[in-house]
Amino acid sequence: MITIIHGGDTAASRTYLNELRGRSPEAVLLDGASVTLTDLTQILDGGGLFANEKTVIIERLYTRKKAAKEFEAFVDYLQTKTLENELILWEDKELDKRSLSVFRHATVKEYKLPQTLFLFLDSIAPRQGAKLVQLFHKVLLTTDPEMVFFMLVRQIRILLALSEKSSEQIDEVKRLAPWQLNKLQRQAVSFTPSQLIDLHTQLFEIDRDMKTGELSTPLSTTIDILLLSI
């Protein structure tokens, strides 16, 4: 059995993955960046330490694949092991239909971020503080403030890169579809570069204070204050 867990809501998908791991405490967890076909063969076919192991979790196999032929070899091998083993693939992004289709008969669990979150992000513009706070609190009905903050940081990073014409250095921009890029370019020009630099600096300071335990107000309140200052 193959289960593919993916989607933009990585907090929810990670929670589900942890639930599956809790049901199989002997599961082997592998990093898609470093795992080799030999590793998998030793675990699923070999003896020794992993002789009785039947649950294998691979994180970011799609994201971190090094070459098309290597990935195809993984797929072909894993397809032969679906009857006697539980194979779980976890990705920290949304996979397209073509990517999902390479594993026949896989069970797919998708965790999408709510559309209200994207409406909020698309609405970020100067002098829209009150509207943004209202939209932000609608998002909070279904999404943790930490996830909103993460997506807000990502949005400002992209807008700043576009305003500085340095998009080739930003991975988030490289992965955008043309229609997404056009939309973000229009949003970026509503700000001056200095405004975006200031926003990015404020977000960096909030992130630093969160990690050091020095944030003086709840994160949602801190984001409210930031939005009103835009």
C-alpha positions as YAML, in Angstrom:
chain: A
units: angstrom
residues:
- id: 1
  name: MET
  ca: [0.00, 0.00, 0.00]
- id: 2
  name: ILE
  ca: [1.26, 3.46, -0.90]
- id: 3
  name: THR
  ca: [-0.06, 6.58, 0.77]
- id: 4
  name: ILE
  ca: [0.91, 9.99, -0.60]
- id: 5
  name: ILE
  ca: [0.47, 12.93, 1.78]
- id: 6
  name: HIS
  ca: [0.84, 16.38, 0.25]
- id: 7
  name: GLY
  ca: [-0.53, 19.92, 0.13]
- id: 8
  name: GLY
  ca: [0.16, 23.48, 1.17]
- id: 9
  name: ASP
  ca: [-1.11, 23.02, 4.72]
- id: 10
  name: THR
  ca: [2.06, 21.36, 5.96]
- id: 11
  name: ALA
  ca: [1.05, 21.67, 9.61]
- id: 12
  name: ALA
  ca: [-2.07, 19.54, 9.04]
- id: 13
  name: SER
  ca: [-0.29, 17.06, 6.78]
- id: 14
  name: ARG
  ca: [2.55, 16.68, 9.29]
- id: 15
  name: THR
  ca: [0.01, 16.02, 12.05]
- id: 16
  name: TYR
  ca: [-1.54, 13.24, 9.97]
- id: 17
  name: LEU
  ca: [1.91, 11.80, 9.22]
- id: 18
  name: ASN
  ca: [2.70, 11.76, 12.93]
- id: 19
  name: GLU
  ca: [-0.56, 9.90, 13.56]
- id: 20
  name: LEU
  ca: [0.49, 7.22, 11.08]
- id: 21
  name: ARG
  ca: [3.92, 7.00, 12.69]
- id: 22
  name: GLY
  ca: [2.25, 6.56, 16.06]
- id: 23
  name: ARG
  ca: [0.41, 3.51, 14.75]
- id: 24
  name: SER
  ca: [3.69, 2.02, 13.48]
- id: 25
  name: PRO
  ca: [6.38, 2.83, 16.06]
- id: 26
  name: GLU
  ca: [8.90, 0.63, 14.22]
- id: 27
  name: ALA
  ca: [8.52, 2.55, 10.96]
- id: 28
  name: VAL
  ca: [11.68, 3.59, 9.13]
- id: 29
  name: LEU
  ca: [11.87, 7.31, 8.30]
- id: 30
  name: LEU
  ca: [13.98, 8.24, 5.26]
- id: 31
  name: ASP
  ca: [15.07, 11.55, 3.76]
- id: 32
  name: GLY
  ca: [14.28, 11.80, 0.06]
- id: 33
  name: ALA
  ca: [17.43, 13.87, -0.49]
- id: 34
  name: SER
  ca: [19.84, 11.16, 0.60]
- id: 35
  name: VAL
  ca: [18.02, 7.84, 0.33]
- id: 36
  name: THR
  ca: [19.27, 5.47, -2.36]
- id: 37
  name: LEU
  ca: [17.72, 2.51, -4.09]
- id: 38
  name: THR
  ca: [20.22, 0.33, -2.24]
- id: 39
  name: ASP
  ca: [18.94, 1.67, 1.07]
- id: 40
  name: LEU
  ca: [15.38, 0.74, 0.16]
- id: 41
  name: THR
  ca: [16.39, -2.70, -1.07]
- id: 42
  name: GLN
  ca: [18.20, -3.45, 2.17]
- id: 43
  name: ILE
  ca: [15.21, -2.34, 4.22]
- id: 44
  name: LEU
  ca: [12.44, -4.01, 2.22]
- id: 45
  name: ASP
  ca: [14.24, -7.11, 0.92]
- id: 46
  name: GLY
  ca: [17.24, -7.63, 3.17]
- id: 47
  name: GLY
  ca: [17.64, -9.25, 6.54]
- id: 48
  name: GLY
  ca: [19.32, -8.01, 9.68]
- id: 49
  name: LEU
  ca: [18.09, -4.98, 11.56]
- id: 50
  name: PHE
  ca: [15.15, -4.30, 9.23]
- id: 51
  name: ALA
  ca: [14.10, -7.92, 8.64]
- id: 52
  name: ASN
  ca: [10.63, -7.45, 10.08]
- id: 53
  name: GLU
  ca: [10.12, -3.83, 9.10]
- id: 54
  name: LYS
  ca: [7.14, -3.27, 6.82]
- id: 55
  name: THR
  ca: [6.44, 0.47, 7.12]
- id: 56
  name: VAL
  ca: [8.69, 2.96, 5.34]
- id: 57
  name: ILE
  ca: [8.20, 6.74, 5.29]
- id: 58
  name: ILE
  ca: [10.06, 8.84, 2.72]
- id: 59
  name: GLU
  ca: [9.95, 12.60, 3.10]
- id: 60
  name: ARG
  ca: [10.25, 14.85, 0.01]
- id: 61
  name: LEU
  ca: [11.06, 12.13, -2.48]
- id: 62
  name: TYR
  ca: [9.48, 14.22, -5.25]
- id: 63
  name: THR
  ca: [11.02, 17.52, -4.15]
- id: 64
  name: ARG
  ca: [14.54, 16.24, -3.75]
- id: 65
  name: LYS
  ca: [14.87, 13.79, -6.62]
- id: 66
  name: LYS
  ca: [18.21, 14.25, -8.36]
- id: 67
  name: ALA
  ca: [17.49, 12.91, -11.84]
- id: 68
  name: ALA
  ca: [14.50, 11.69, -13.81]
- id: 69
  name: LYS
  ca: [15.94, 8.21, -14.37]
- id: 70
  name: GLU
  ca: [16.77, 7.84, -10.69]
- id: 71
  name: PHE
  ca: [13.25, 8.86, -9.71]
- id: 72
  name: GLU
  ca: [11.78, 6.40, -12.22]
- id: 73
  name: ALA
  ca: [13.87, 3.64, -10.68]
- id: 74
  name: PHE
  ca: [12.46, 4.49, -7.25]
- id: 75
  name: VAL
  ca: [8.91, 4.42, -8.63]
- id: 76
  name: ASP
  ca: [9.39, 1.10, -10.41]
- id: 77
  name: TYR
  ca: [10.88, -0.53, -7.33]
- id: 78
  name: LEU
  ca: [8.32, 0.84, -4.88]
- id: 79
  name: GLN
  ca: [5.47, -0.31, -7.13]
- id: 80
  name: THR
  ca: [6.65, -3.91, -6.62]
- id: 81
  name: LYS
  ca: [6.53, -3.55, -2.83]
- id: 82
  name: THR
  ca: [3.00, -2.25, -2.32]
- id: 83
  name: LEU
  ca: [1.35, -5.57, -1.46]
- id: 84
  name: GLU
  ca: [3.50, -6.62, 1.49]
- id: 85
  name: ASN
  ca: [4.59, -3.20, 2.81]
- id: 86
  name: GLU
  ca: [3.12, 0.11, 3.90]
- id: 87
  name: LEU
  ca: [4.90, 2.88, 2.02]
- id: 88
  name: ILE
  ca: [4.22, 6.52, 2.94]
- id: 89
  name: LEU
  ca: [5.43, 9.47, 0.89]
- id: 90
  name: TRP
  ca: [5.19, 12.93, 2.49]
- id: 91
  name: GLU
  ca: [5.68, 16.18, 0.59]
- id: 92
  name: ASP
  ca: [5.69, 19.72, 1.95]
- id: 93
  name: LYS
  ca: [3.96, 21.12, -1.13]
- id: 94
  name: GLU
  ca: [1.01, 20.44, -3.41]
- id: 95
  name: LEU
  ca: [1.71, 17.84, -6.10]
- id: 96
  name: ASP
  ca: [0.10, 18.07, -9.52]
- id: 97
  name: LYS
  ca: [-1.98, 15.28, -11.08]
- id: 98
  name: ARG
  ca: [0.88, 14.10, -13.27]
- id: 99
  name: SER
  ca: [3.17, 13.66, -10.27]
- id: 100
  name: LEU
  ca: [0.51, 11.79, -8.34]
- id: 101
  name: SER
  ca: [-0.28, 9.48, -11.24]
- id: 102
  name: VAL
  ca: [3.17, 7.86, -11.31]
- id: 103
  name: PHE
  ca: [2.14, 5.68, -8.37]
- id: 104
  name: ARG
  ca: [-0.78, 3.55, -9.50]
- id: 105
  name: HIS
  ca: [-3.54, 2.88, -6.97]
- id: 106
  name: ALA
  ca: [-1.96, 5.09, -4.31]
- id: 107
  name: THR
  ca: [-4.11, 6.52, -1.54]
- id: 108
  name: VAL
  ca: [-3.78, 10.31, -1.71]
- id: 109
  name: LYS
  ca: [-4.28, 12.62, 1.26]
- id: 110
  name: GLU
  ca: [-4.24, 16.28, 0.25]
- id: 111
  name: TYR
  ca: [-4.17, 19.12, 2.76]
- id: 112
  name: LYS
  ca: [-5.04, 22.39, 1.06]
- id: 113
  name: LEU
  ca: [-4.71, 25.82, 2.53]
- id: 114
  name: PRO
  ca: [-8.04, 27.69, 2.65]
- id: 115
  name: GLN
  ca: [-8.93, 30.10, -0.15]
- id: 116
  name: THR
  ca: [-9.45, 32.82, 2.45]
- id: 117
  name: LEU
  ca: [-5.71, 32.73, 3.10]
- id: 118
  name: PHE
  ca: [-4.87, 33.37, -0.56]
- id: 119
  name: LEU
  ca: [-7.47, 36.14, -0.74]
- id: 120
  name: PHE
  ca: [-5.76, 37.75, 2.26]
- id: 121
  name: LEU
  ca: [-2.31, 37.46, 0.69]
- id: 122
  name: ASP
  ca: [-3.50, 38.80, -2.67]
- id: 123
  name: SER
  ca: [-5.06, 41.80, -0.92]
- id: 124
  name: ILE
  ca: [-1.84, 43.03, 0.69]
- id: 125
  name: ALA
  ca: [-1.31, 46.58, -0.52]
- id: 126
  name: PRO
  ca: [-0.47, 49.99, 0.96]
- id: 127
  name: ARG
  ca: [-3.18, 51.82, 2.93]
- id: 128
  name: GLN
  ca: [-5.37, 48.71, 3.22]
- id: 129
  name: GLY
  ca: [-4.70, 47.99, 6.89]
- id: 130
  name: ALA
  ca: [-8.28, 47.82, 8.14]
- id: 131
  name: LYS
  ca: [-9.36, 45.54, 5.29]
- id: 132
  name: LEU
  ca: [-6.34, 43.31, 5.81]
- id: 133
  name: VAL
  ca: [-7.04, 42.90, 9.52]
- id: 134
  name: GLN
  ca: [-10.61, 41.88, 8.73]
- id: 135
  name: LEU
  ca: [-9.46, 39.32, 6.17]
- id: 136
  name: PHE
  ca: [-6.74, 38.08, 8.51]
- id: 137
  name: HIS
  ca: [-9.26, 37.28, 11.23]
- id: 138
  name: LYS
  ca: [-11.41, 35.37, 8.74]
- id: 139
  name: VAL
  ca: [-8.36, 33.26, 7.92]
- id: 140
  name: LEU
  ca: [-7.76, 32.61, 11.62]
- id: 141
  name: LEU
  ca: [-11.10, 30.77, 11.79]
- id: 142
  name: THR
  ca: [-9.50, 27.87, 9.91]
- id: 143
  name: THR
  ca: [-5.74, 28.44, 10.01]
- id: 144
  name: ASP
  ca: [-3.17, 28.77, 12.78]
- id: 145
  name: PRO
  ca: [-1.50, 32.21, 13.05]
- id: 146
  name: GLU
  ca: [1.90, 30.53, 12.64]
- id: 147
  name: MET
  ca: [0.94, 29.25, 9.20]
- id: 148
  name: VAL
  ca: [-0.45, 32.66, 8.22]
- id: 149
  name: PHE
  ca: [2.78, 34.27, 9.35]
- id: 150
  name: PHE
  ca: [4.85, 31.79, 7.32]
- id: 151
  name: MET
  ca: [2.80, 32.51, 4.19]
- id: 152
  name: LEU
  ca: [2.97, 36.26, 4.83]
- id: 153
  name: VAL
  ca: [6.76, 36.10, 5.02]
- id: 154
  name: ARG
  ca: [6.84, 34.11, 1.78]
- id: 155
  name: GLN
  ca: [4.57, 36.63, 0.04]
- id: 156
  name: ILE
  ca: [6.69, 39.63, 1.01]
- id: 157
  name: ARG
  ca: [9.89, 37.80, 0.03]
- id: 158
  name: ILE
  ca: [8.47, 37.22, -3.44]
- id: 159
  name: LEU
  ca: [7.21, 40.79, -3.82]
- id: 160
  name: LEU
  ca: [10.56, 42.16, -2.69]
- id: 161
  name: ALA
  ca: [12.42, 39.94, -5.14]
- id: 162
  name: LEU
  ca: [10.18, 41.08, -7.98]
- id: 163
  name: SER
  ca: [10.55, 44.73, -7.06]
- id: 164
  name: GLU
  ca: [14.34, 44.39, -7.05]
- id: 165
  name: LYS
  ca: [14.37, 42.34, -10.26]
- id: 166
  name: SER
  ca: [16.29, 39.57, -8.51]
- id: 167
  name: SER
  ca: [13.72, 36.84, -9.00]
- id: 168
  name: GLU
  ca: [16.28, 34.43, -10.47]
- id: 169
  name: GLN
  ca: [17.83, 34.16, -7.00]
- id: 170
  name: ILE
  ca: [14.57, 33.23, -5.26]
- id: 171
  name: ASP
  ca: [13.39, 29.63, -5.42]
- id: 172
  name: GLU
  ca: [9.79, 30.60, -4.63]
- id: 173
  name: VAL
  ca: [9.64, 32.69, -7.80]
- id: 174
  name: LYS
  ca: [11.19, 29.99, -9.97]
- id: 175
  name: ARG
  ca: [8.33, 27.64, -9.10]
- id: 176
  name: LEU
  ca: [5.55, 30.10, -9.98]
- id: 177
  name: ALA
  ca: [3.24, 29.49, -12.91]
- id: 178
  name: PRO
  ca: [3.11, 32.37, -15.45]
- id: 179
  name: TRP
  ca: [-0.33, 33.50, -14.27]
- id: 180
  name: GLN
  ca: [0.88, 33.57, -10.67]
- id: 181
  name: LEU
  ca: [3.96, 35.54, -11.63]
- id: 182
  name: ASN
  ca: [1.91, 38.13, -13.53]
- id: 183
  name: LYS
  ca: [-0.44, 38.58, -10.58]
- id: 184
  name: LEU
  ca: [2.42, 39.02, -8.11]
- id: 185
  name: GLN
  ca: [4.22, 41.45, -10.39]
- id: 186
  name: ARG
  ca: [1.12, 43.65, -10.42]
- id: 187
  name: GLN
  ca: [0.94, 43.44, -6.64]
- id: 188
  name: ALA
  ca: [4.63, 44.28, -6.26]
- id: 189
  name: VAL
  ca: [4.36, 47.57, -8.17]
- id: 190
  name: SER
  ca: [1.78, 48.83, -5.68]
- id: 191
  name: PHE
  ca: [4.66, 49.13, -3.20]
- id: 192
  name: THR
  ca: [7.91, 51.04, -3.41]
- id: 193
  name: PRO
  ca: [11.06, 48.93, -2.87]
- id: 194
  name: SER
  ca: [11.70, 50.74, 0.40]
- id: 195
  name: GLN
  ca: [8.22, 49.84, 1.68]
- id: 196
  name: LEU
  ca: [8.81, 46.17, 0.95]
- id: 197
  name: ILE
  ca: [12.25, 46.28, 2.56]
- id: 198
  name: ASP
  ca: [10.69, 47.79, 5.68]
- id: 199
  name: LEU
  ca: [7.97, 45.11, 5.75]
- id: 200
  name: HIS
  ca: [10.54, 42.36, 5.30]
- id: 201
  name: THR
  ca: [12.62, 43.80, 8.14]
- id: 202
  name: GLN
  ca: [9.62, 43.91, 10.46]
- id: 203
  name: LEU
  ca: [8.74, 40.31, 9.65]
- id: 204
  name: PHE
  ca: [12.33, 39.26, 10.30]
- id: 205
  name: GLU
  ca: [12.23, 40.95, 13.71]
- id: 206
  name: ILE
  ca: [8.93, 39.24, 14.58]
- id: 207
  name: ASP
  ca: [10.36, 35.88, 13.56]
- id: 208
  name: ARG
  ca: [13.47, 36.49, 15.64]
- id: 209
  name: ASP
  ca: [11.41, 37.45, 18.69]
- id: 210
  name: MET
  ca: [9.23, 34.36, 18.28]
- id: 211
  name: LYS
  ca: [12.28, 32.07, 18.19]
- id: 212
  name: THR
  ca: [13.92, 33.75, 21.20]
- id: 213
  name: GLY
  ca: [10.71, 33.96, 23.26]
- id: 214
  name: GLU
  ca: [10.81, 37.76, 23.28]
- id: 215
  name: LEU
  ca: [7.56, 38.44, 21.42]
- id: 216
  name: SER
  ca: [5.69, 40.79, 23.77]
- id: 217
  name: THR
  ca: [2.17, 40.16, 22.39]
- id: 218
  name: PRO
  ca: [0.38, 37.11, 20.94]
- id: 219
  name: LEU
  ca: [1.36, 36.47, 17.33]
- id: 220
  name: SER
  ca: [-2.12, 37.30, 16.01]
- id: 221
  name: THR
  ca: [-2.02, 40.69, 17.76]
- id: 222
  name: THR
  ca: [1.47, 41.34, 16.45]
- id: 223
  name: ILE
  ca: [0.30, 40.62, 12.91]
- id: 224
  name: ASP
  ca: [-2.69, 42.95, 13.43]
- id: 225
  name: ILE
  ca: [-0.31, 45.78, 14.34]
- id: 226
  name: LEU
  ca: [1.89, 45.05, 11.34]
- id: 227
  name: LEU
  ca: [-1.05, 45.02, 8.93]
- id: 228
  name: LEU
  ca: [-2.34, 48.35, 10.20]
- id: 229
  name: SER
  ca: [1.07, 49.88, 9.55]
- id: 230
  name: ILE
  ca: [1.14, 48.92, 5.85]
...
